[in-house]
Amino acid sequence: MPTQPSKQIETIPNPRQDRDYEVAMECPEFTCVCPKTGQPDFAAIRIRYIPGPRCIELLSLKLYLWSFRDEGAFHEDVVNRILDDLVAACSPKYMKVTGDFNVRGGIHTVVTAEHGQDTGAGGEG
């Protein structure tokens, strides 16, 4: 079993392609590094999506998110890169990625990026 960070995102076939449903995941211990100061940034990454033909495999998602730990990235960039990579991997009907970053320098930052149209399947719109 891999125990190293990885940029590879594995998927599984959507078992219910006949229905729109929502998958929601949260990584409350996400870390990356500020590219200006080199200091760690901590965030909760929340992912909501309505699957298309494929679903995200959870262990590979964990290893993918872990791969940002030593990487310098601005909050806005990291959230949009996560969205782009996940959309490329599983072609969802809709996906929303939110990065809720811990207070740093007295500023609390929340960055949200979306792909597609939210149909309201299984939750809030």
C-alpha positions in Angstrom: 0.0 0.0 0.0 1.4 3.4 -0.9 2.4 5.6 2.0 3.9 8.5 0.0 2.2 11.6 -1.4 1.1 11.3 -5.0 -0.3 13.6 -7.7 -2.1 10.6 -9.3 -5.9 10.6 -8.7 -7.5 7.2 -9.1 -11.2 6.8 -9.9 -13.8 4.0 -9.7 -16.8 3.5 -12.0 -20.0 5.4 -10.9 -22.2 2.6 -9.6 -25.4 4.6 -10.1 -25.1 6.5 -13.4 -28.8 6.4 -13.7 -29.2 8.9 -10.8 -27.8 12.2 -9.9 -26.6 12.1 -6.3 -24.1 14.1 -4.3 -20.8 13.0 -2.8 -19.3 15.3 -0.1 -15.9 14.9 1.4 -13.8 16.9 3.8 -10.1 17.0 4.6 -9.8 19.0 7.8 -6.0 18.7 8.0 -4.9 20.0 4.7 -1.5 21.8 4.6 0.5 23.7 2.1 3.3 26.2 2.3 3.1 30.0 1.8 5.2 30.8 -1.3 6.2 34.2 0.2 7.2 33.2 3.7 7.7 29.5 3.6 5.5 29.1 6.6 2.8 26.3 6.7 -0.8 27.1 5.9 -3.5 25.0 7.3 -7.0 24.5 5.9 -10.1 22.4 5.7 -10.7 21.3 2.1 -14.3 20.5 1.3 -15.3 18.8 -1.9 -18.9 18.4 -3.2 -19.7 16.7 -6.5 -22.4 15.1 -8.6 -20.6 12.1 -10.3 -20.5 11.6 -14.0 -19.1 8.3 -15.3 -16.4 8.0 -12.5 -16.1 8.6 -8.8 -13.0 9.6 -6.9 -11.2 6.8 -5.0 -10.7 8.1 -1.4 -7.2 6.8 -0.6 -5.8 8.3 -3.8 -7.6 11.6 -2.8 -5.9 11.5 0.6 -2.4 10.9 -1.0 -3.1 13.6 -3.6 -4.0 16.2 -1.0 -1.0 15.2 1.1 1.2 16.0 -1.9 0.6 19.8 -1.3 2.2 19.6 2.1 5.7 20.8 1.1 4.6 22.8 -2.0 4.4 26.5 -2.1 1.0 27.7 -3.3 -1.3 30.7 -2.8 -4.7 29.8 -1.4 -6.5 30.9 -4.6 -4.2 28.7 -6.8 -4.3 25.6 -4.7 -8.1 25.5 -4.6 -8.4 26.0 -8.3 -5.7 23.4 -9.0 -7.5 20.8 -6.9 -10.7 21.5 -8.8 -9.0 21.3 -12.2 -7.2 18.0 -11.3 -10.3 16.4 -9.8 -12.5 17.4 -12.8 -9.9 16.0 -15.2 -9.8 12.7 -13.3 -13.6 12.0 -13.0 -15.6 14.3 -15.3 -18.3 15.2 -12.8 -21.6 16.8 -13.7 -20.9 19.4 -11.0 -18.1 20.0 -8.5 -17.4 22.6 -5.8 -14.1 22.8 -3.9 -13.8 25.1 -0.9 -10.6 25.8 1.0 -11.3 27.2 4.4 -7.9 28.4 5.5 -6.9 29.1 9.2 -6.4 32.7 10.2 -3.0 33.9 9.2 -1.8 37.5 9.8 -5.2 38.3 11.2 -7.0 37.3 8.0 -9.3 34.4 7.5 -9.6 33.3 3.9 -12.2 31.0 2.2 -11.7 30.3 -1.5 -14.4 28.5 -3.5 -14.2 27.2 -7.1 -16.9 25.5 -9.1 -17.3 23.4 -12.2 -20.6 22.8 -14.0 -24.2 23.4 -12.9 -25.4 22.3 -9.4 -28.6 20.4 -9.9 -29.3 20.3 -6.1 -28.9 16.5 -6.0 -28.7 15.3 -2.5 -28.1 18.5 -0.6 -27.7 22.3 -0.5 -27.5 24.2 -3.8 
